[in-house]
Amino acid sequence: MYKIIYIIKVIDLNPNSVLVKHNLDDLENVKKYEISEEDYDKRDDTVRKFKKKLNDDPHYKQFLKENQEETYEEQALAVTLNSRCLLGDGFRRGTVKFVGKIPELGQGFWVGVVLDEPMGDSDGK
């Protein structure tokens, strides 16, 4: 799964703009909304409560387990040991040395890649 992050930079050339007048480029001048943990916990419409509700639902847990395992297994079976690969960042290359389950790392299938150049957690070895 990929995480895509977009950054948009806006340059306001209007000298009468609110951004320019109040120097909102300096984040110290921007009033931030803050809420205490106690007040946040009192609300019913929070992401935290939604996630807890999902995690407590046995049907949802079963659905995740069944669907993720099948999807991961299909994808894992398509990967060939000792094949060359290009990682999702489009830059790093390596050789597939492991495909399978690692219970200590959680459910699903894992693909181990020996990178051509030393980088990352395993330092390319």
C-alpha positions as CSV (number, residue, x, y, z in Angstrom):
1,M,0.0,0.0,0.0
2,Y,1.4,3.4,-0.9
3,K,1.0,6.6,1.0
4,I,0.8,9.7,-1.3
5,I,1.4,13.1,0.2
6,Y,0.7,16.2,-1.7
7,I,2.1,19.6,-0.7
8,I,0.6,22.8,-2.2
9,K,2.5,26.0,-1.8
10,V,0.5,29.2,-2.3
11,I,2.2,32.5,-2.9
12,D,-0.2,35.4,-2.3
13,L,1.0,38.5,-4.2
14,N,-1.8,40.7,-3.1
15,P,-0.3,43.3,-0.6
16,N,-3.8,43.8,1.0
17,S,-4.3,40.1,1.6
18,V,-5.1,38.9,5.1
19,L,-2.2,36.5,4.7
20,V,0.2,39.3,4.2
21,K,-1.3,41.7,6.8
22,H,-1.1,39.1,9.6
23,N,2.0,37.3,8.5
24,L,0.3,33.9,8.4
25,D,3.4,32.4,6.8
26,D,4.9,32.4,10.3
27,L,3.1,29.6,12.0
28,E,3.7,31.2,15.4
29,N,1.2,33.8,14.4
30,V,-1.5,31.3,13.6
31,K,-3.9,30.5,16.4
32,K,-4.3,26.7,16.5
33,Y,-7.4,24.8,17.7
34,E,-6.5,22.8,20.8
35,I,-8.6,20.5,22.9
36,S,-7.7,18.6,26.1
37,E,-7.6,14.9,26.2
38,E,-10.5,14.9,28.7
39,D,-12.7,17.1,26.4
40,Y,-11.8,15.0,23.4
41,D,-12.8,11.8,25.2
42,K,-16.2,13.3,26.1
43,R,-17.1,13.7,22.4
44,D,-19.0,11.0,20.6
45,D,-17.9,11.9,17.0
46,T,-14.2,11.4,17.2
47,V,-11.9,9.2,15.1
48,R,-10.6,7.5,18.2
49,K,-14.1,6.3,19.2
50,F,-14.9,5.2,15.6
51,K,-11.7,3.2,15.5
52,K,-12.4,1.6,18.9
53,K,-15.9,0.7,17.8
54,L,-14.5,-1.0,14.7
55,N,-11.8,-2.8,16.6
56,D,-14.4,-4.1,19.1
57,D,-16.7,-5.4,16.4
58,P,-16.0,-9.2,15.9
59,H,-17.6,-9.2,12.5
60,Y,-15.3,-6.4,11.3
61,K,-12.2,-8.3,12.7
62,Q,-13.3,-11.4,10.9
63,F,-13.9,-9.5,7.7
64,L,-10.5,-7.9,7.8
65,K,-8.8,-11.2,8.6
66,E,-10.5,-13.1,5.8
67,N,-10.1,-10.4,3.1
68,Q,-6.5,-9.4,3.9
69,E,-5.2,-12.9,4.1
70,E,-6.7,-13.9,0.7
71,T,-5.4,-10.7,-0.9
72,Y,-1.9,-11.0,0.6
73,E,-1.7,-14.7,-0.3
74,E,-2.6,-14.0,-4.0
75,Q,-0.1,-11.2,-4.2
76,A,2.6,-13.3,-2.4
77,L,2.1,-16.3,-4.7
78,A,2.8,-14.0,-7.7
79,V,6.3,-13.1,-6.3
80,T,9.2,-15.3,-7.4
81,L,12.2,-15.9,-5.1
82,N,15.5,-14.6,-6.4
83,S,13.7,-12.3,-8.9
84,R,14.8,-8.7,-9.3
85,C,12.5,-6.0,-8.1
86,L,12.1,-2.2,-8.0
87,L,10.7,-1.0,-4.7
88,G,7.6,1.2,-4.6
89,D,9.7,4.4,-4.2
90,G,10.9,3.8,-7.8
91,F,14.5,4.2,-6.9
92,R,15.7,1.2,-4.8
93,R,16.4,-2.1,-6.5
94,G,17.1,-5.5,-5.0
95,T,16.5,-9.3,-5.1
96,V,13.6,-11.1,-3.5
97,K,14.9,-13.5,-0.9
98,F,11.8,-14.3,1.2
99,V,8.1,-14.5,0.7
100,G,5.9,-15.8,3.5
101,K,4.3,-15.3,6.8
102,I,6.2,-13.9,9.8
103,P,3.8,-14.2,12.8
104,E,6.0,-11.8,14.9
105,L,5.3,-9.0,12.4
106,G,1.5,-9.5,12.2
107,Q,-0.9,-11.1,9.8
108,G,-0.4,-11.3,6.1
109,F,2.5,-12.2,3.9
110,W,5.9,-10.5,3.9
111,V,8.4,-10.0,1.1
112,G,12.0,-9.8,2.0
113,V,14.3,-8.0,-0.4
114,V,18.1,-7.7,-0.3
115,L,18.8,-4.2,-1.6
116,D,21.6,-3.6,-4.1
117,E,22.9,-0.6,-2.1
118,P,23.1,-0.3,1.7
119,M,20.1,1.6,3.0
120,G,17.2,1.1,5.4
121,D,16.9,-1.1,8.4
122,S,18.9,-4.0,7.1
123,D,21.6,-1.9,5.5
124,G,21.3,-3.7,2.2
125,K,22.4,-7.1,3.6
